[in-house]
Amino acid sequence: MRIICDFKCANEHIHESWVDSEVRTEQCPECELIATRIISGTSFVLEGTSGDFPGAAMKWDRRHGVK
């Protein structure tokens, strides 16, 4: 299975690449050193309309004039 992963080399260059899931290293495209796979940060948003996150829900209510 191919997945997208972040890789980082000793020179701190970070790049993304589509690789097979078992791949742990590859060559850095900038400096050609060996880059190792790193854990990527995730991207998420806590929506404030469901009430699952009370602080976010209250902020949404204040912003939209809900009483």
MILOZA-746283 format. One record per atom (N, C-alpha, C): atom name; x, y, z; residue number from 0. Coordinates in Angstrom, 1 decimal, m for minus. Layout:
// MILOZA-746283
  marti      xx      yy      zz  dodren
     CA       X       Y       Z     NUM
...
END
This chain:
// MILOZA-746283
  marti      xx      yy      zz  dodren
      N     0.8    m1.2     0.0       0
     CA     0.0     0.0     0.0       0
      C     0.9     1.2     0.0       0
      N     0.6     2.2    m0.8       1
     CA     1.3     3.5    m0.9       1
      C     0.6     4.5     0.0       1
      N     1.5     5.2     0.8       2
     CA     1.0     6.3     1.6       2
      C     1.8     7.5     1.5       2
      N     1.3     8.7     1.9       3
     CA     2.1     9.9     1.8       3
      C     2.8    10.1     3.2       3
      N     4.1    10.3     3.2       4
     CA     4.9    10.5     4.4       4
      C     5.8    11.7     4.4       4
      N     6.1    12.2     5.5       5
     CA     7.1    13.3     5.6       5
      C     8.5    12.7     5.9       5
      N     9.5    13.2     5.3       6
     CA    10.9    12.7     5.6       6
      C    11.7    14.0     5.9       6
      N    12.7    13.7     6.8       7
     CA    13.6    14.8     7.3       7
      C    15.1    14.3     7.2       7
      N    16.0    15.1     6.7       8
     CA    17.4    14.8     6.6       8
      C    18.2    15.4     7.7       8
      N    19.5    15.2     7.8       9
     CA    20.3    15.8     8.8       9
      C    20.5    17.3     8.7       9
      N    20.2    17.8     7.5      10
     CA    20.3    19.2     7.2      10
      C    18.9    19.9     7.5      10
      N    18.0    19.2     8.1      11
     CA    16.7    19.7     8.5      11
      C    15.7    20.0     7.3      11
      N    16.0    19.5     6.2      12
     CA    15.1    19.6     5.0      12
      C    13.9    18.6     5.3      12
      N    12.7    19.1     5.1      13
     CA    11.6    18.2     5.2      13
      C    10.8    18.2     3.9      13
      N    10.5    17.0     3.4      14
     CA     9.7    16.8     2.2      14
      C     8.7    15.7     2.3      14
      N     7.7    15.8     1.5      15
     CA     6.6    14.7     1.5      15
      C     6.9    13.8     0.3      15
      N     6.5    12.6     0.4      16
     CA     6.7    11.6    m0.7      16
      C     5.7    10.5    m0.6      16
      N     5.2    10.0    m1.7      17
     CA     4.3     8.8    m1.8      17
      C     5.3     7.6    m1.8      17
      N     5.1     6.8    m0.8      18
     CA     6.0     5.6    m0.6      18
      C     5.2     4.4    m0.2      18
      N     5.8     3.2    m0.4      19
     CA     5.2     2.0     0.2      19
      C     5.2     2.1     1.7      19
      N     4.3     1.6     2.4      20
     CA     4.1     1.7     3.8      20
      C     5.3     1.3     4.6      20
      N     6.1     0.3     4.1      21
     CA     7.3    m0.2     4.9      21
      C     8.5     0.7     4.7      21
      N     8.5     1.6     3.8      22
     CA     9.7     2.5     3.5      22
      C    10.0     3.4     4.7      22
      N    11.2     3.4     5.2      23
     CA    11.6     4.2     6.4      23
      C    12.6     5.3     6.1      23
      N    13.3     5.2     5.0      24
     CA    14.3     6.2     4.6      24
      C    14.2     6.4     3.0      24
      N    14.7     7.6     2.6      25
     CA    14.9     7.8     1.2      25
      C    15.8     9.0     1.0      25
      N    16.2     9.3    m0.2      26
     CA    17.2    10.3    m0.4      26
      C    16.5    11.7    m0.4      26
      N    17.1    12.7     0.3      27
     CA    16.6    14.0     0.3      27
      C    16.7    14.7    m1.1      27
      N    15.7    15.3    m1.6      28
     CA    15.8    15.8    m3.0      28
      C    16.6    17.1    m3.0      28
      N    16.8    17.8    m1.8      29
     CA    17.6    19.0    m1.8      29
      C    19.1    18.8    m1.7      29
      N    19.5    17.9    m0.8      30
     CA    20.9    17.8    m0.5      30
      C    21.5    16.4    m0.7      30
      N    20.6    15.4    m1.0      31
     CA    20.9    14.1    m1.4      31
      C    21.4    13.2    m0.2      31
      N    21.3    13.7     1.1      32
     CA    21.5    12.9     2.3      32
      C    20.4    12.0     2.5      32
      N    20.6    11.0     3.3      33
     CA    19.5    10.1     3.7      33
      C    18.5    10.8     4.6      33
      N    17.2    10.7     4.2      34
     CA    16.2    11.3     5.0      34
      C    15.4    10.2     5.7      34
      N    15.0    10.4     6.9      35
     CA    14.2     9.4     7.6      35
      C    12.8     9.8     7.8      35
      N    11.9     8.9     7.8      36
     CA    10.5     9.2     8.0      36
      C    10.2     9.8     9.3      36
      N     9.4    10.8     9.4      37
     CA     9.0    11.4    10.6      37
      C     7.5    11.4    10.8      37
      N     7.0    11.6    12.0      38
     CA     5.6    11.7    12.2      38
      C     5.1    13.1    11.9      38
      N     4.1    13.2    11.1      39
     CA     3.6    14.4    10.6      39
      C     2.6    15.0    11.6      39
      N     2.5    16.3    11.7      40
     CA     1.5    16.9    12.5      40
      C     0.1    16.8    11.8      40
      N    m0.9    16.7    12.6      41
     CA    m2.2    16.5    12.0      41
      C    m2.9    17.9    11.9      41
      N    m3.9    17.9    11.0      42
     CA    m4.7    19.1    10.9      42
      C    m6.1    18.8    11.2      42
      N    m6.7    19.6    12.1      43
     CA    m8.1    19.4    12.5      43
      C    m8.7    20.7    13.0      43
      N   m10.0    20.7    13.0      44
     CA   m10.8    21.9    13.5      44
      C   m11.9    21.4    14.4      44
      N   m12.0    21.9    15.5      45
     CA   m13.1    21.6    16.4      45
      C   m14.3    22.5    16.1      45
      N   m15.3    21.9    15.5      46
     CA   m16.5    22.7    15.1      46
      C   m17.3    23.0    16.3      46
      N   m17.9    24.2    16.3      47
     CA   m18.5    24.7    17.5      47
      C   m20.0    24.6    17.5      47
      N   m20.6    23.9    16.6      48
     CA   m22.1    23.9    16.5      48
      C   m22.7    22.7    17.1      48
      N   m22.0    21.6    17.4      49
     CA   m22.7    20.4    17.9      49
      C   m22.8    20.4    19.4      49
      N   m22.0    21.2    20.1      50
     CA   m22.0    21.1    21.6      50
      C   m21.1    20.1    22.1      50
      N   m20.4    19.4    21.3      51
     CA   m19.4    18.4    21.8      51
      C   m18.2    19.1    22.4      51
      N   m17.9    20.3    22.0      52
     CA   m16.8    21.1    22.6      52
      C   m17.4    22.4    23.2      52
      N   m17.8    22.4    24.4      53
     CA   m18.6    23.5    25.0      53
      C   m17.9    24.9    24.8      53
      N   m16.6    25.0    25.0      54
     CA   m15.9    26.3    24.8      54
      C   m16.1    26.8    23.3      54
      N   m15.9    25.9    22.4      55
     CA   m16.0    26.3    21.0      55
      C   m17.5    26.6    20.7      55
      N   m18.4    25.8    21.2      56
     CA   m19.8    26.1    21.0      56
      C   m20.2    27.5    21.5      56
      N   m19.7    27.8    22.7      57
     CA   m20.1    29.1    23.3      57
      C   m19.4    30.3    22.5      57
      N   m18.2    30.1    22.0      58
     CA   m17.6    31.1    21.2      58
      C   m18.4    31.3    19.8      58
      N   m18.8    30.2    19.2      59
     CA   m19.6    30.2    18.0      59
      C   m20.9    31.0    18.3      59
      N   m21.6    30.7    19.4      60
     CA   m22.8    31.4    19.8      60
      C   m22.6    32.9    19.9      60
      N   m21.5    33.3    20.6      61
     CA   m21.2    34.7    20.8      61
      C   m21.0    35.4    19.4      61
      N   m20.2    34.7    18.6      62
     CA   m19.9    35.3    17.3      62
      C   m21.1    35.5    16.4      62
      N   m22.0    34.6    16.5      63
     CA   m23.2    34.6    15.6      63
      C   m24.5    35.2    16.3      63
      N   m24.3    35.8    17.5      64
     CA   m25.4    36.5    18.1      64
      C   m26.5    35.5    18.7      64
      N   m26.2    34.3    19.0      65
     CA   m27.2    33.4    19.5      65
      C   m27.3    33.6    21.0      65
      N   m28.5    33.6    21.5      66
     CA   m28.7    33.8    22.9      66
      C   m29.3    32.7    23.6      66
END
